[in-house]
Amino acid sequence: MAFLHPTPYPDPISKDVYHDLFEYLGLNEGIVQNYFLARSKRCHKKDAVAFDSSTVSSYSRYLKETRQGFNKAGDGLDTVKLLTLFDLATHQPIAFAREPGNLADVSGIENALKQFSFLNISKAQIVTNKGYYSQNDIG
């Protein structure tokens, strides 16, 4: 990247500089949310936005979101929910979040709707697969 874009560093950027930069950016929630807001403004307002929720197993002991939850793999590992919003016209991600793996799927939808509101996406239609189908979820 340093060859294509000028940087304030005389030499190629070191791993330590990248680490410090991404750690600062990733831990600053205001910067993260402003980034997501800027991504949503670039999204085509007439097009649909897709929401994906995936639960994945994790060996990590350092992710605060890992919890014992429903695990399709049956491997007994803690899980994390990954929520992603996509612009269907460009197939680009708009926003993402991690949630505890033990939260119900319907909670993920509720959190996504809050994210839609923050991102100024006014009309949201939620289409789910059979993984969300239960009388409680529909209610």
C-alpha positions as semicolon CSV with decimal commas, in nm:
position;residue;x (nm);y (nm);z (nm)
1;M;0,000;0,000;0,000
2;A;0,281;0,242;0,080
3;F;0,389;0,227;-0,284
4;L;0,046;0,336;-0,411
5;H;-0,042;0,591;-0,142
6;P;0,190;0,839;0,027
7;T;0,238;0,789;0,401
8;P;0,409;0,999;0,667
9;Y;0,669;0,721;0,709
10;P;0,995;0,730;0,510
11;D;1,014;0,349;0,482
12;P;0,749;0,084;0,432
13;I;0,518;0,064;0,732
14;S;0,632;-0,191;0,989
15;K;0,415;-0,459;1,146
16;D;0,433;-0,272;1,477
17;V;0,297;0,048;1,324
18;Y;0,011;-0,145;1,160
19;H;-0,061;-0,321;1,489
20;D;-0,076;0,006;1,684
21;L;-0,293;0,174;1,419
22;F;-0,548;-0,108;1,393
23;E;-0,556;-0,155;1,768
24;Y;-0,632;0,217;1,813
25;L;-0,897;0,216;1,539
26;G;-1,058;-0,108;1,653
27;L;-1,086;-0,002;2,015
28;N;-1,230;0,340;1,938
29;E;-1,604;0,273;1,902
30;G;-1,675;0,625;1,775
31;I;-1,436;0,578;1,482
32;V;-1,584;0,236;1,405
33;Q;-1,943;0,364;1,404
34;N;-1,850;0,668;1,191
35;Y;-1,686;0,431;0,943
36;F;-2,005;0,222;0,924
37;L;-2,213;0,538;0,882
38;A;-1,991;0,651;0,593
39;R;-2,025;0,305;0,432
40;S;-2,404;0,320;0,458
41;K;-2,411;0,662;0,290
42;R;-2,233;0,507;-0,010
43;C;-2,492;0,229;-0,027
44;H;-2,755;0,258;-0,298
45;K;-3,067;0,375;-0,114
46;K;-3,306;0,214;-0,362
47;D;-3,139;-0,125;-0,334
48;A;-3,183;-0,390;-0,072
49;V;-2,956;-0,450;0,220
50;A;-2,884;-0,806;0,328
51;F;-2,833;-0,911;0,689
52;D;-2,633;-1,224;0,764
53;S;-2,602;-1,389;1,102
54;S;-2,354;-1,671;1,143
55;T;-2,258;-1,854;1,458
56;V;-1,903;-1,986;1,458
57;S;-1,702;-2,195;1,702
58;S;-1,396;-2,040;1,860
59;Y;-1,094;-2,169;2,047
60;S;-1,020;-1,815;2,166
61;R;-1,012;-1,740;2,535
62;Y;-0,968;-1,369;2,467
63;L;-1,286;-1,278;2,277
64;K;-1,533;-1,144;2,531
65;E;-1,825;-1,258;2,311
66;T;-1,745;-1,631;2,321
67;R;-2,012;-1,821;2,510
68;Q;-2,153;-2,169;2,531
69;G;-2,446;-2,156;2,291
70;F;-2,610;-2,357;2,017
71;N;-2,334;-2,520;1,818
72;K;-2,428;-2,700;1,495
73;A;-2,085;-2,859;1,478
74;G;-2,145;-3,024;1,816
75;D;-1,778;-2,975;1,904
76;G;-1,848;-2,833;2,251
77;L;-1,658;-2,511;2,180
78;D;-1,773;-2,166;2,275
79;T;-1,941;-1,974;1,994
80;V;-1,958;-1,617;1,863
81;K;-2,234;-1,464;1,648
82;L;-2,109;-1,260;1,353
83;L;-2,364;-1,010;1,219
84;T;-2,298;-0,845;0,883
85;L;-2,496;-0,595;0,673
86;F;-2,432;-0,601;0,297
87;D;-2,530;-0,371;0,011
88;L;-2,684;-0,609;-0,243
89;A;-2,600;-0,383;-0,539
90;T;-2,226;-0,375;-0,473
91;H;-2,194;-0,689;-0,259
92;Q;-1,989;-0,478;-0,018
93;P;-2,018;-0,500;0,359
94;I;-2,169;-0,196;0,527
95;A;-2,133;-0,288;0,893
96;F;-2,056;-0,583;1,114
97;A;-2,073;-0,676;1,480
98;R;-1,985;-0,962;1,710
99;E;-2,235;-1,082;1,966
100;P;-2,222;-1,345;2,239
101;G;-2,279;-1,691;2,097
102;N;-2,551;-1,772;2,348
103;L;-2,791;-1,498;2,232
104;A;-3,106;-1,608;2,054
105;D;-3,123;-1,544;1,678
106;V;-3,420;-1,310;1,724
107;S;-3,198;-1,086;1,941
108;G;-2,960;-1,059;1,647
109;I;-3,244;-0,934;1,428
110;E;-3,348;-0,681;1,693
111;N;-2,989;-0,555;1,714
112;A;-2,967;-0,536;1,334
113;L;-3,282;-0,320;1,324
114;K;-3,121;-0,083;1,574
115;Q;-2,813;-0,072;1,351
116;F;-3,035;0,004;1,048
117;S;-3,183;0,298;1,237
118;F;-2,839;0,436;1,328
119;L;-2,723;0,397;0,967
120;N;-3,027;0,590;0,839
121;I;-3,165;0,289;0,652
122;S;-3,533;0,368;0,685
123;K;-3,711;0,074;0,526
124;A;-3,595;-0,269;0,630
125;Q;-3,755;-0,597;0,533
126;I;-3,623;-0,899;0,716
127;V;-3,623;-1,231;0,534
128;T;-3,510;-1,529;0,738
129;N;-3,432;-1,891;0,672
130;K;-3,568;-2,189;0,861
131;G;-3,304;-2,142;1,132
132;Y;-3,511;-1,853;1,267
133;Y;-3,842;-2,033;1,250
134;S;-4,013;-2,095;1,579
135;Q;-4,332;-1,963;1,731
136;N;-4,133;-1,746;1,977
137;D;-3,914;-1,600;1,702
138;I;-4,212;-1,516;1,482
139;G;-4,382;-1,348;1,779
